[in-house]
């Protein structure tokens, strides 16, 4: 069971308190009382730490930020008693944590990591040097040992905190960033600056430390405008100016980086329902305010290491290291509910109650092994969320993936899967309704086949045939395939040819030979009035008769511009009326029983997609 976010934060707070307790206890019990000059050093150190932290003078390298507090703790630990440094760091931790309010423990942990690393490192250095004080810059082995110990202690303290405060996958991601070459380089530079300051203090005392601080602040102020300008242009390149979150370019960069590093992650895409209509009614000013509010909400629901971005006009994404599906769905549902509860003017004139979002989720590597496939998966999940009536969270799933698991892992069988994916991708690009309709047909046909006890081998080819039964529509002109109204006589002739076109497409694939009768005859009628061959009764292959019922039932229960959607009771009544005419009468009642247990699978009006 994964601890809740609140519980993890409680663990982190307890850890920060206990860590400081242990460090202070060790320092107080192993060192003599402070003298008056040492109290002066203590308060000076705490003040300087608060000064550099308050004025935000960091050493940065993209994602890695190491504040100059480290510099002061290193410098002072080389020149003053350890107890003074620890107490000064503790005083700094208390005061600086007050600004963080509910997240006070985060700053307390940061200070703990700095002070603990400096303390253990200087004790190690003194032992190696025979307890001699003062910094000898020419003692390279000693300095190297100091660097290694500092880095190790800092990482251990931070790693324990991350384990307590965030998820396992997020911890792995953050630690991988800390151990990057860039992070180690920044650590090294920071420690070198600390050594430089230690030499200044060694020769000039506290006055040298104060002058060193003044120099840093003057340099920061002198070049402040240049830093701001550089950061401004950098932010413009990677952030959306309207909402403040990252833009499409940056999320693509992040995805490329995570794929290259083979980092498991989840990709959550959020699409605002009816946003175009809302924009048309209330104008772009109010529409922009909606985008800003949703971006702020997403940032509030994101954690360290996660990336929130505006993907397109009314789409946002959240990339999260790790792939815990249960937690992902819980978090996505929390975001959906938070958006639904947002107070916005005039939503009652656009949607039924409130402005809502549809959310799709896909994860790497479980659902895709490259960026293109991942984006297709999450787009498919969004589509399914839309056609179920919007305001839904959908985790990507495909019946094709289930079929792939049923196939034997040899070359011929895997060729089937690759072929299916190519065909379905082509069909999906032309008509998304047909693609979704195909998946529902597979489920309906499978439910009936299992109900009547169809052997497993025949069931497998029924599922494959159901996937391919409309593949001939890839040759049907798009204007006919997606026409928003009844077809003309000539158009209907073209449409009817899709069964023979489908057979001609699949016939060259020897391993799919048993699917050909299903593809060719799924529009035959039990009374012989169907096409293309006018077969009747038992002359129609059983699998084709099964698919005919599934195909017709889905057509009846799906909204189309030229056809009213029937509910379950109406569809069942239609099935019974057509038993012995269009459908095999021996299959109608088993199908009704199967579909009553299964329920009508999600579908929606194409006209409602906004």
Order of alpha helices (4+ residues) and beta strands (2+ residues): alpha-alpha-beta-beta-alpha-alpha-alpha-alpha-alpha-alpha-alpha-alpha-beta-alpha-beta-beta-alpha-beta-alpha-beta-alpha-alpha-alpha-alpha-alpha-alpha-alpha-alpha-alpha-alpha-alpha
